[in-house]
């Protein structure tokens, strides 16, 4: 909920020219999708229905599409409209980049091994195939203080923070670091995130800094 509200706030703060609809239309839709998800699991994610999965994935998709469209408009403004205000351009690029980190972290969290409810409520043998390989999945034979936190010995499962970390490193290094994508969809999503982060960092931010100078 906090991550979603942060993404909504960042979207609301974008300049109007980067929005494809009136400012409050998309955030209102996202809040409408978020409310029933909170109602189903008000404190901890312990229950899941088919409708819950559809709503949660739809919410992430709406946030992601809104942000990718904002990035596209930002690049178009930069290339064809000749933006002169480097400060506002730099701030908008930062907002788009941060939203990108949040939304892809949420996407990885929602999709990997059947989602957060499945990962915590079902036995490992019943989980779908993993989308990501974390370092904890390979630490069983490491030194004791490391192996104690491994998946096989401590029943460790990744949390939202772990997926946000994957998202941050993918947006800064433009490639996976210690967590490897395994499935086709994970590789596609990480590729889209890397390209969008690369465009934001190299094209938009570089242009904004040059304008400021």
Rosetta constraint file for C-alpha pairs under 8 A:
AtomPair CA 1 CA 5 HARMONIC 6.11 0.50
AtomPair CA 1 CA 34 HARMONIC 7.61 0.50
AtomPair CA 1 CA 38 HARMONIC 7.78 0.50
AtomPair CA 2 CA 6 HARMONIC 6.08 0.50
AtomPair CA 3 CA 7 HARMONIC 6.31 0.50
AtomPair CA 3 CA 102 HARMONIC 6.47 0.50
AtomPair CA 3 CA 106 HARMONIC 7.89 0.50
AtomPair CA 4 CA 8 HARMONIC 6.25 0.50
AtomPair CA 4 CA 102 HARMONIC 7.81 0.50
AtomPair CA 4 CA 103 HARMONIC 7.89 0.50
AtomPair CA 5 CA 9 HARMONIC 6.09 0.50
AtomPair CA 6 CA 10 HARMONIC 6.23 0.50
AtomPair CA 7 CA 11 HARMONIC 6.25 0.50
AtomPair CA 7 CA 63 HARMONIC 7.50 0.50
AtomPair CA 7 CA 98 HARMONIC 7.99 0.50
AtomPair CA 7 CA 99 HARMONIC 5.33 0.50
AtomPair CA 7 CA 102 HARMONIC 6.69 0.50
AtomPair CA 7 CA 103 HARMONIC 7.33 0.50
AtomPair CA 8 CA 12 HARMONIC 6.23 0.50
AtomPair CA 8 CA 27 HARMONIC 5.78 0.50
AtomPair CA 8 CA 30 HARMONIC 7.78 0.50
AtomPair CA 8 CA 63 HARMONIC 7.88 0.50
AtomPair CA 9 CA 13 HARMONIC 6.35 0.50
AtomPair CA 10 CA 14 HARMONIC 6.68 0.50
AtomPair CA 10 CA 95 HARMONIC 5.80 0.50
AtomPair CA 10 CA 96 HARMONIC 7.73 0.50
AtomPair CA 10 CA 98 HARMONIC 8.00 0.50
AtomPair CA 10 CA 99 HARMONIC 6.72 0.50
AtomPair CA 11 CA 27 HARMONIC 7.74 0.50
AtomPair CA 11 CA 67 HARMONIC 7.59 0.50
AtomPair CA 11 CA 95 HARMONIC 7.49 0.50
AtomPair CA 11 CA 96 HARMONIC 7.90 0.50
AtomPair CA 11 CA 99 HARMONIC 7.73 0.50
AtomPair CA 12 CA 23 HARMONIC 6.45 0.50
AtomPair CA 12 CA 24 HARMONIC 7.29 0.50
AtomPair CA 12 CA 27 HARMONIC 7.49 0.50
AtomPair CA 14 CA 18 HARMONIC 6.74 0.50
AtomPair CA 14 CA 19 HARMONIC 7.58 0.50
AtomPair CA 14 CA 92 HARMONIC 6.02 0.50
AtomPair CA 14 CA 95 HARMONIC 7.21 0.50
AtomPair CA 15 CA 19 HARMONIC 7.32 0.50
AtomPair CA 15 CA 92 HARMONIC 7.20 0.50
AtomPair CA 16 CA 23 HARMONIC 6.96 0.50
AtomPair CA 17 CA 73 HARMONIC 7.97 0.50
AtomPair CA 18 CA 70 HARMONIC 5.13 0.50
AtomPair CA 18 CA 71 HARMONIC 7.82 0.50
AtomPair CA 18 CA 73 HARMONIC 5.63 0.50
AtomPair CA 18 CA 74 HARMONIC 6.21 0.50
AtomPair CA 19 CA 23 HARMONIC 6.81 0.50
AtomPair CA 19 CA 69 HARMONIC 7.93 0.50
AtomPair CA 19 CA 70 HARMONIC 6.17 0.50
AtomPair CA 20 CA 69 HARMONIC 7.74 0.50
AtomPair CA 20 CA 70 HARMONIC 7.81 0.50
AtomPair CA 21 CA 25 HARMONIC 6.56 0.50
AtomPair CA 21 CA 26 HARMONIC 7.47 0.50
AtomPair CA 22 CA 26 HARMONIC 8.00 0.50
AtomPair CA 23 CA 27 HARMONIC 7.75 0.50
AtomPair CA 24 CA 28 HARMONIC 5.85 0.50
AtomPair CA 25 CA 29 HARMONIC 6.36 0.50
AtomPair CA 26 CA 30 HARMONIC 6.26 0.50
AtomPair CA 26 CA 62 HARMONIC 7.96 0.50
AtomPair CA 26 CA 66 HARMONIC 7.64 0.50
AtomPair CA 27 CA 31 HARMONIC 6.14 0.50
AtomPair CA 28 CA 32 HARMONIC 6.18 0.50
AtomPair CA 29 CA 33 HARMONIC 6.37 0.50
AtomPair CA 30 CA 34 HARMONIC 6.10 0.50
AtomPair CA 30 CA 59 HARMONIC 6.04 0.50
AtomPair CA 30 CA 62 HARMONIC 7.19 0.50
AtomPair CA 30 CA 63 HARMONIC 7.39 0.50
AtomPair CA 31 CA 35 HARMONIC 6.12 0.50
AtomPair CA 32 CA 36 HARMONIC 7.50 0.50
AtomPair CA 33 CA 37 HARMONIC 7.03 0.50
AtomPair CA 33 CA 55 HARMONIC 6.25 0.50
AtomPair CA 33 CA 56 HARMONIC 7.59 0.50
AtomPair CA 33 CA 58 HARMONIC 7.95 0.50
AtomPair CA 33 CA 59 HARMONIC 6.07 0.50
AtomPair CA 34 CA 38 HARMONIC 6.39 0.50
AtomPair CA 34 CA 55 HARMONIC 7.99 0.50
AtomPair CA 34 CA 56 HARMONIC 7.71 0.50
AtomPair CA 34 CA 59 HARMONIC 7.17 0.50
AtomPair CA 35 CA 39 HARMONIC 6.26 0.50
AtomPair CA 36 CA 40 HARMONIC 6.16 0.50
AtomPair CA 37 CA 41 HARMONIC 6.46 0.50
AtomPair CA 37 CA 52 HARMONIC 6.53 0.50
AtomPair CA 37 CA 55 HARMONIC 7.31 0.50
AtomPair CA 37 CA 56 HARMONIC 7.04 0.50
AtomPair CA 38 CA 42 HARMONIC 4.87 0.50
AtomPair CA 38 CA 43 HARMONIC 7.98 0.50
AtomPair CA 40 CA 47 HARMONIC 7.05 0.50
AtomPair CA 40 CA 48 HARMONIC 7.94 0.50
AtomPair CA 40 CA 52 HARMONIC 7.77 0.50
AtomPair CA 41 CA 45 HARMONIC 5.40 0.50
AtomPair CA 41 CA 46 HARMONIC 6.72 0.50
AtomPair CA 41 CA 47 HARMONIC 6.53 0.50
AtomPair CA 45 CA 116 HARMONIC 7.12 0.50
AtomPair CA 45 CA 117 HARMONIC 5.68 0.50
AtomPair CA 46 CA 117 HARMONIC 5.72 0.50
AtomPair CA 46 CA 120 HARMONIC 7.88 0.50
AtomPair CA 46 CA 121 HARMONIC 6.78 0.50
AtomPair CA 47 CA 117 HARMONIC 6.68 0.50
AtomPair CA 48 CA 52 HARMONIC 5.83 0.50
AtomPair CA 48 CA 53 HARMONIC 7.00 0.50
AtomPair CA 48 CA 117 HARMONIC 6.54 0.50
AtomPair CA 49 CA 53 HARMONIC 6.42 0.50
AtomPair CA 50 CA 54 HARMONIC 6.30 0.50
AtomPair CA 51 CA 55 HARMONIC 6.08 0.50
AtomPair CA 52 CA 56 HARMONIC 6.08 0.50
AtomPair CA 53 CA 57 HARMONIC 6.08 0.50
AtomPair CA 54 CA 58 HARMONIC 5.92 0.50
AtomPair CA 55 CA 59 HARMONIC 6.04 0.50
AtomPair CA 56 CA 60 HARMONIC 6.48 0.50
AtomPair CA 56 CA 110 HARMONIC 7.56 0.50
AtomPair CA 57 CA 61 HARMONIC 6.15 0.50
AtomPair CA 57 CA 107 HARMONIC 7.55 0.50
AtomPair CA 57 CA 110 HARMONIC 6.98 0.50
AtomPair CA 58 CA 62 HARMONIC 6.11 0.50
AtomPair CA 59 CA 63 HARMONIC 6.39 0.50
AtomPair CA 60 CA 64 HARMONIC 6.08 0.50
AtomPair CA 60 CA 103 HARMONIC 6.38 0.50
AtomPair CA 60 CA 106 HARMONIC 6.82 0.50
AtomPair CA 60 CA 107 HARMONIC 6.24 0.50
AtomPair CA 61 CA 65 HARMONIC 6.03 0.50
AtomPair CA 62 CA 66 HARMONIC 6.13 0.50
AtomPair CA 63 CA 67 HARMONIC 6.24 0.50
AtomPair CA 63 CA 103 HARMONIC 6.65 0.50
AtomPair CA 64 CA 68 HARMONIC 6.11 0.50
AtomPair CA 64 CA 100 HARMONIC 7.27 0.50
AtomPair CA 64 CA 103 HARMONIC 5.93 0.50
AtomPair CA 64 CA 104 HARMONIC 7.56 0.50
AtomPair CA 65 CA 69 HARMONIC 6.04 0.50
AtomPair CA 66 CA 70 HARMONIC 6.23 0.50
AtomPair CA 67 CA 71 HARMONIC 6.23 0.50
AtomPair CA 67 CA 96 HARMONIC 6.35 0.50
AtomPair CA 67 CA 99 HARMONIC 6.91 0.50
AtomPair CA 67 CA 100 HARMONIC 6.91 0.50
AtomPair CA 68 CA 72 HARMONIC 6.22 0.50
AtomPair CA 68 CA 196 HARMONIC 7.74 0.50
AtomPair CA 69 CA 73 HARMONIC 6.20 0.50
AtomPair CA 70 CA 74 HARMONIC 6.03 0.50
AtomPair CA 70 CA 96 HARMONIC 7.31 0.50
AtomPair CA 71 CA 75 HARMONIC 6.22 0.50
AtomPair CA 71 CA 93 HARMONIC 7.83 0.50
AtomPair CA 71 CA 96 HARMONIC 6.58 0.50
AtomPair CA 71 CA 196 HARMONIC 7.71 0.50
AtomPair CA 71 CA 200 HARMONIC 7.50 0.50
AtomPair CA 72 CA 76 HARMONIC 6.19 0.50
AtomPair CA 73 CA 77 HARMONIC 6.01 0.50
AtomPair CA 74 CA 78 HARMONIC 6.17 0.50
AtomPair CA 74 CA 93 HARMONIC 7.84 0.50
AtomPair CA 74 CA 204 HARMONIC 7.79 0.50
AtomPair CA 75 CA 79 HARMONIC 6.12 0.50
AtomPair CA 75 CA 203 HARMONIC 7.88 0.50
AtomPair CA 75 CA 204 HARMONIC 6.78 0.50
AtomPair CA 76 CA 80 HARMONIC 5.73 0.50
AtomPair CA 76 CA 81 HARMONIC 7.11 0.50
AtomPair CA 77 CA 81 HARMONIC 4.65 0.50
AtomPair CA 77 CA 82 HARMONIC 6.53 0.50
AtomPair CA 77 CA 83 HARMONIC 6.43 0.50
AtomPair CA 78 CA 82 HARMONIC 5.53 0.50
AtomPair CA 78 CA 83 HARMONIC 5.55 0.50
AtomPair CA 78 CA 204 HARMONIC 7.24 0.50
AtomPair CA 78 CA 207 HARMONIC 7.90 0.50
AtomPair CA 83 CA 89 HARMONIC 7.65 0.50
AtomPair CA 84 CA 211 HARMONIC 6.76 0.50
AtomPair CA 85 CA 89 HARMONIC 6.31 0.50
AtomPair CA 85 CA 208 HARMONIC 7.72 0.50
AtomPair CA 85 CA 211 HARMONIC 7.18 0.50
AtomPair CA 85 CA 212 HARMONIC 7.81 0.50
AtomPair CA 86 CA 90 HARMONIC 5.99 0.50
AtomPair CA 86 CA 207 HARMONIC 7.65 0.50
AtomPair CA 86 CA 208 HARMONIC 4.34 0.50
AtomPair CA 86 CA 209 HARMONIC 6.48 0.50
AtomPair CA 86 CA 210 HARMONIC 7.74 0.50
AtomPair CA 86 CA 211 HARMONIC 5.11 0.50
AtomPair CA 86 CA 212 HARMONIC 5.25 0.50
AtomPair CA 87 CA 91 HARMONIC 6.25 0.50
AtomPair CA 87 CA 208 HARMONIC 6.84 0.50
AtomPair CA 87 CA 212 HARMONIC 6.99 0.50
AtomPair CA 88 CA 92 HARMONIC 6.10 0.50
AtomPair CA 89 CA 93 HARMONIC 6.13 0.50
AtomPair CA 89 CA 204 HARMONIC 7.46 0.50
AtomPair CA 89 CA 205 HARMONIC 7.66 0.50
AtomPair CA 89 CA 208 HARMONIC 5.84 0.50
AtomPair CA 90 CA 94 HARMONIC 6.24 0.50
AtomPair CA 90 CA 204 HARMONIC 7.32 0.50
AtomPair CA 90 CA 205 HARMONIC 5.71 0.50
AtomPair CA 90 CA 208 HARMONIC 5.42 0.50
AtomPair CA 90 CA 209 HARMONIC 7.46 0.50
AtomPair CA 91 CA 95 HARMONIC 6.27 0.50
AtomPair CA 92 CA 96 HARMONIC 6.22 0.50
AtomPair CA 93 CA 97 HARMONIC 6.08 0.50
AtomPair CA 93 CA 200 HARMONIC 6.16 0.50
AtomPair CA 93 CA 201 HARMONIC 7.94 0.50
AtomPair CA 93 CA 204 HARMONIC 6.50 0.50
AtomPair CA 93 CA 205 HARMONIC 6.53 0.50
AtomPair CA 94 CA 98 HARMONIC 6.10 0.50
AtomPair CA 95 CA 99 HARMONIC 6.12 0.50
AtomPair CA 96 CA 100 HARMONIC 6.05 0.50
AtomPair CA 96 CA 200 HARMONIC 7.86 0.50
AtomPair CA 97 CA 101 HARMONIC 6.38 0.50
AtomPair CA 97 CA 197 HARMONIC 6.44 0.50
AtomPair CA 97 CA 200 HARMONIC 6.74 0.50
AtomPair CA 98 CA 102 HARMONIC 6.36 0.50
AtomPair CA 99 CA 103 HARMONIC 5.99 0.50
AtomPair CA 100 CA 104 HARMONIC 6.09 0.50
AtomPair CA 100 CA 193 HARMONIC 7.22 0.50
AtomPair CA 100 CA 197 HARMONIC 7.64 0.50
AtomPair CA 101 CA 105 HARMONIC 6.05 0.50
AtomPair CA 101 CA 164 HARMONIC 6.89 0.50
AtomPair CA 101 CA 167 HARMONIC 5.35 0.50
AtomPair CA 101 CA 168 HARMONIC 5.77 0.50
AtomPair CA 101 CA 171 HARMONIC 6.85 0.50
AtomPair CA 102 CA 106 HARMONIC 6.19 0.50
AtomPair CA 102 CA 164 HARMONIC 6.61 0.50
AtomPair CA 102 CA 167 HARMONIC 7.47 0.50
AtomPair CA 103 CA 107 HARMONIC 6.13 0.50
AtomPair CA 104 CA 108 HARMONIC 6.12 0.50
AtomPair CA 104 CA 164 HARMONIC 7.71 0.50
AtomPair CA 104 CA 167 HARMONIC 6.12 0.50
AtomPair CA 104 CA 189 HARMONIC 7.74 0.50
AtomPair CA 104 CA 193 HARMONIC 7.20 0.50
AtomPair CA 105 CA 109 HARMONIC 6.15 0.50
AtomPair CA 105 CA 160 HARMONIC 7.24 0.50
AtomPair CA 105 CA 163 HARMONIC 4.98 0.50
AtomPair CA 105 CA 164 HARMONIC 4.35 0.50
AtomPair CA 105 CA 165 HARMONIC 7.60 0.50
AtomPair CA 105 CA 166 HARMONIC 7.06 0.50
AtomPair CA 105 CA 167 HARMONIC 5.14 0.50
AtomPair CA 106 CA 110 HARMONIC 6.00 0.50
AtomPair CA 106 CA 160 HARMONIC 7.19 0.50
AtomPair CA 106 CA 163 HARMONIC 7.26 0.50
AtomPair CA 106 CA 164 HARMONIC 7.28 0.50
AtomPair CA 107 CA 111 HARMONIC 6.16 0.50
AtomPair CA 108 CA 112 HARMONIC 5.84 0.50
AtomPair CA 108 CA 163 HARMONIC 6.12 0.50
AtomPair CA 108 CA 186 HARMONIC 7.54 0.50
AtomPair CA 109 CA 115 HARMONIC 6.34 0.50
AtomPair CA 109 CA 116 HARMONIC 6.60 0.50
AtomPair CA 109 CA 159 HARMONIC 7.38 0.50
AtomPair CA 109 CA 160 HARMONIC 5.91 0.50
AtomPair CA 109 CA 163 HARMONIC 5.81 0.50
AtomPair CA 110 CA 114 HARMONIC 7.34 0.50
AtomPair CA 110 CA 115 HARMONIC 4.51 0.50
AtomPair CA 110 CA 116 HARMONIC 6.26 0.50
AtomPair CA 111 CA 115 HARMONIC 5.03 0.50
AtomPair CA 111 CA 131 HARMONIC 7.67 0.50
AtomPair CA 112 CA 116 HARMONIC 7.95 0.50
AtomPair CA 112 CA 130 HARMONIC 5.87 0.50
AtomPair CA 112 CA 131 HARMONIC 5.10 0.50
AtomPair CA 112 CA 132 HARMONIC 6.86 0.50
AtomPair CA 113 CA 118 HARMONIC 7.16 0.50
AtomPair CA 113 CA 119 HARMONIC 6.40 0.50
AtomPair CA 113 CA 127 HARMONIC 5.89 0.50
AtomPair CA 113 CA 128 HARMONIC 5.05 0.50
AtomPair CA 113 CA 129 HARMONIC 5.83 0.50
AtomPair CA 113 CA 130 HARMONIC 4.84 0.50
AtomPair CA 113 CA 131 HARMONIC 6.53 0.50
AtomPair CA 114 CA 118 HARMONIC 5.58 0.50
AtomPair CA 114 CA 119 HARMONIC 6.87 0.50
AtomPair CA 114 CA 127 HARMONIC 6.75 0.50
AtomPair CA 114 CA 128 HARMONIC 5.99 0.50
AtomPair CA 115 CA 119 HARMONIC 6.26 0.50
AtomPair CA 116 CA 120 HARMONIC 6.37 0.50
AtomPair CA 116 CA 159 HARMONIC 7.72 0.50
AtomPair CA 117 CA 121 HARMONIC 5.79 0.50
AtomPair CA 117 CA 122 HARMONIC 7.91 0.50
AtomPair CA 118 CA 122 HARMONIC 5.31 0.50
AtomPair CA 118 CA 127 HARMONIC 6.84 0.50
AtomPair CA 119 CA 123 HARMONIC 7.93 0.50
AtomPair CA 119 CA 124 HARMONIC 7.68 0.50
AtomPair CA 119 CA 127 HARMONIC 7.02 0.50
AtomPair CA 119 CA 157 HARMONIC 6.78 0.50
AtomPair CA 120 CA 157 HARMONIC 7.26 0.50
AtomPair CA 122 CA 126 HARMONIC 6.34 0.50
AtomPair CA 122 CA 127 HARMONIC 6.77 0.50
AtomPair CA 123 CA 127 HARMONIC 6.82 0.50
AtomPair CA 130 CA 182 HARMONIC 7.04 0.50
AtomPair CA 130 CA 183 HARMONIC 7.39 0.50
AtomPair CA 131 CA 181 HARMONIC 5.94 0.50
AtomPair CA 131 CA 182 HARMONIC 5.04 0.50
AtomPair CA 131 CA 183 HARMONIC 4.93 0.50
AtomPair CA 131 CA 185 HARMONIC 7.81 0.50
AtomPair CA 131 CA 186 HARMONIC 5.90 0.50
AtomPair CA 132 CA 179 HARMONIC 6.52 0.50
AtomPair CA 132 CA 180 HARMONIC 5.58 0.50
AtomPair CA 132 CA 181 HARMONIC 4.60 0.50
AtomPair CA 132 CA 182 HARMONIC 5.35 0.50
AtomPair CA 132 CA 183 HARMONIC 7.42 0.50
AtomPair CA 132 CA 186 HARMONIC 7.38 0.50
AtomPair CA 133 CA 137 HARMONIC 6.53 0.50
AtomPair CA 133 CA 179 HARMONIC 5.57 0.50
AtomPair CA 133 CA 180 HARMONIC 5.19 0.50
AtomPair CA 133 CA 181 HARMONIC 6.50 0.50
AtomPair CA 133 CA 182 HARMONIC 6.79 0.50
AtomPair CA 134 CA 138 HARMONIC 7.51 0.50
AtomPair CA 134 CA 178 HARMONIC 6.90 0.50
AtomPair CA 134 CA 179 HARMONIC 4.77 0.50
AtomPair CA 134 CA 180 HARMONIC 6.86 0.50
AtomPair CA 135 CA 139 HARMONIC 6.61 0.50
AtomPair CA 135 CA 178 HARMONIC 6.37 0.50
AtomPair CA 135 CA 179 HARMONIC 6.46 0.50
AtomPair CA 136 CA 140 HARMONIC 7.85 0.50
AtomPair CA 136 CA 149 HARMONIC 6.87 0.50
AtomPair CA 136 CA 150 HARMONIC 4.57 0.50
AtomPair CA 136 CA 151 HARMONIC 5.55 0.50
AtomPair CA 136 CA 156 HARMONIC 7.60 0.50
AtomPair CA 137 CA 150 HARMONIC 6.09 0.50
AtomPair CA 137 CA 151 HARMONIC 5.19 0.50
AtomPair CA 137 CA 152 HARMONIC 7.13 0.50
AtomPair CA 138 CA 150 HARMONIC 7.14 0.50
AtomPair CA 138 CA 151 HARMONIC 7.84 0.50
AtomPair CA 139 CA 146 HARMONIC 6.64 0.50
AtomPair CA 139 CA 147 HARMONIC 5.20 0.50
AtomPair CA 139 CA 149 HARMONIC 7.82 0.50
AtomPair CA 139 CA 150 HARMONIC 5.22 0.50
AtomPair CA 139 CA 151 HARMONIC 7.68 0.50
AtomPair CA 140 CA 147 HARMONIC 4.84 0.50
AtomPair CA 140 CA 148 HARMONIC 7.75 0.50
AtomPair CA 140 CA 150 HARMONIC 5.61 0.50
AtomPair CA 140 CA 151 HARMONIC 7.49 0.50
AtomPair CA 140 CA 152 HARMONIC 6.38 0.50
AtomPair CA 140 CA 153 HARMONIC 6.84 0.50
AtomPair CA 141 CA 147 HARMONIC 6.32 0.50
AtomPair CA 142 CA 146 HARMONIC 5.98 0.50
AtomPair CA 142 CA 147 HARMONIC 5.22 0.50
AtomPair CA 143 CA 147 HARMONIC 5.89 0.50
AtomPair CA 144 CA 148 HARMONIC 5.92 0.50
AtomPair CA 145 CA 149 HARMONIC 7.43 0.50
AtomPair CA 146 CA 150 HARMONIC 6.98 0.50
AtomPair CA 147 CA 153 HARMONIC 7.12 0.50
AtomPair CA 148 CA 153 HARMONIC 6.18 0.50
AtomPair CA 148 CA 154 HARMONIC 6.27 0.50
AtomPair CA 149 CA 153 HARMONIC 6.91 0.50
AtomPair CA 149 CA 154 HARMONIC 5.60 0.50
AtomPair CA 149 CA 156 HARMONIC 6.79 0.50
AtomPair CA 150 CA 154 HARMONIC 5.84 0.50
AtomPair CA 150 CA 155 HARMONIC 7.30 0.50
AtomPair CA 150 CA 156 HARMONIC 6.30 0.50
AtomPair CA 151 CA 155 HARMONIC 4.85 0.50
AtomPair CA 151 CA 156 HARMONIC 4.42 0.50
AtomPair CA 151 CA 157 HARMONIC 6.74 0.50
AtomPair CA 152 CA 156 HARMONIC 7.40 0.50
AtomPair CA 158 CA 162 HARMONIC 5.71 0.50
AtomPair CA 158 CA 163 HARMONIC 7.32 0.50
AtomPair CA 159 CA 163 HARMONIC 6.76 0.50
AtomPair CA 160 CA 164 HARMONIC 6.10 0.50
AtomPair CA 161 CA 165 HARMONIC 6.10 0.50
AtomPair CA 162 CA 166 HARMONIC 6.39 0.50
AtomPair CA 163 CA 167 HARMONIC 6.18 0.50
AtomPair CA 164 CA 168 HARMONIC 6.11 0.50
AtomPair CA 165 CA 169 HARMONIC 6.18 0.50
AtomPair CA 166 CA 170 HARMONIC 6.07 0.50
AtomPair CA 166 CA 176 HARMONIC 7.32 0.50
AtomPair CA 166 CA 177 HARMONIC 7.84 0.50
AtomPair CA 166 CA 179 HARMONIC 6.75 0.50
AtomPair CA 167 CA 171 HARMONIC 6.13 0.50
AtomPair CA 168 CA 172 HARMONIC 6.23 0.50
AtomPair CA 169 CA 173 HARMONIC 5.67 0.50
AtomPair CA 169 CA 174 HARMONIC 7.40 0.50
AtomPair CA 169 CA 175 HARMONIC 7.43 0.50
AtomPair CA 169 CA 176 HARMONIC 6.83 0.50
AtomPair CA 169 CA 177 HARMONIC 6.68 0.50
AtomPair CA 170 CA 174 HARMONIC 4.89 0.50
AtomPair CA 170 CA 175 HARMONIC 4.98 0.50
AtomPair CA 170 CA 176 HARMONIC 5.42 0.50
AtomPair CA 170 CA 177 HARMONIC 7.36 0.50
AtomPair CA 170 CA 190 HARMONIC 7.05 0.50
AtomPair CA 170 CA 193 HARMONIC 7.33 0.50
AtomPair CA 170 CA 194 HARMONIC 6.13 0.50
AtomPair CA 171 CA 175 HARMONIC 7.61 0.50
AtomPair CA 171 CA 193 HARMONIC 6.67 0.50
AtomPair CA 171 CA 194 HARMONIC 5.62 0.50
AtomPair CA 171 CA 197 HARMONIC 5.34 0.50
AtomPair CA 171 CA 198 HARMONIC 7.55 0.50
AtomPair CA 172 CA 197 HARMONIC 7.49 0.50
AtomPair CA 173 CA 177 HARMONIC 7.72 0.50
AtomPair CA 174 CA 194 HARMONIC 4.70 0.50
AtomPair CA 174 CA 195 HARMONIC 7.45 0.50
AtomPair CA 174 CA 197 HARMONIC 7.29 0.50
AtomPair CA 174 CA 198 HARMONIC 6.86 0.50
AtomPair CA 175 CA 190 HARMONIC 7.73 0.50
AtomPair CA 175 CA 194 HARMONIC 6.70 0.50
AtomPair CA 176 CA 180 HARMONIC 5.97 0.50
AtomPair CA 176 CA 181 HARMONIC 7.59 0.50
AtomPair CA 181 CA 186 HARMONIC 5.52 0.50
AtomPair CA 181 CA 187 HARMONIC 5.66 0.50
AtomPair CA 181 CA 190 HARMONIC 7.94 0.50
AtomPair CA 182 CA 186 HARMONIC 6.68 0.50
AtomPair CA 182 CA 187 HARMONIC 7.12 0.50
AtomPair CA 183 CA 187 HARMONIC 6.39 0.50
AtomPair CA 184 CA 188 HARMONIC 6.20 0.50
AtomPair CA 185 CA 189 HARMONIC 6.10 0.50
AtomPair CA 186 CA 190 HARMONIC 6.08 0.50
AtomPair CA 187 CA 191 HARMONIC 6.03 0.50
AtomPair CA 188 CA 192 HARMONIC 6.25 0.50
AtomPair CA 189 CA 193 HARMONIC 6.15 0.50
AtomPair CA 190 CA 194 HARMONIC 6.00 0.50
AtomPair CA 191 CA 195 HARMONIC 6.17 0.50
AtomPair CA 192 CA 196 HARMONIC 6.14 0.50
AtomPair CA 193 CA 197 HARMONIC 5.99 0.50
AtomPair CA 194 CA 198 HARMONIC 5.94 0.50
AtomPair CA 195 CA 199 HARMONIC 6.16 0.50
AtomPair CA 196 CA 200 HARMONIC 6.17 0.50
AtomPair CA 197 CA 201 HARMONIC 5.98 0.50
AtomPair CA 198 CA 202 HARMONIC 5.77 0.50
AtomPair CA 198 CA 203 HARMONIC 7.69 0.50
AtomPair CA 199 CA 203 HARMONIC 5.25 0.50
AtomPair CA 199 CA 204 HARMONIC 6.71 0.50
AtomPair CA 200 CA 204 HARMONIC 5.06 0.50
AtomPair CA 200 CA 205 HARMONIC 6.27 0.50
AtomPair CA 201 CA 205 HARMONIC 5.21 0.50
AtomPair CA 201 CA 206 HARMONIC 6.86 0.50
AtomPair CA 202 CA 206 HARMONIC 5.49 0.50
AtomPair CA 203 CA 207 HARMONIC 6.00 0.50
AtomPair CA 204 CA 208 HARMONIC 6.14 0.50
AtomPair CA 205 CA 209 HARMONIC 6.16 0.50
AtomPair CA 206 CA 210 HARMONIC 6.24 0.50
AtomPair CA 207 CA 211 HARMONIC 6.24 0.50
AtomPair CA 208 CA 212 HARMONIC 6.30 0.50
AtomPair CA 209 CA 213 HARMONIC 6.30 0.50
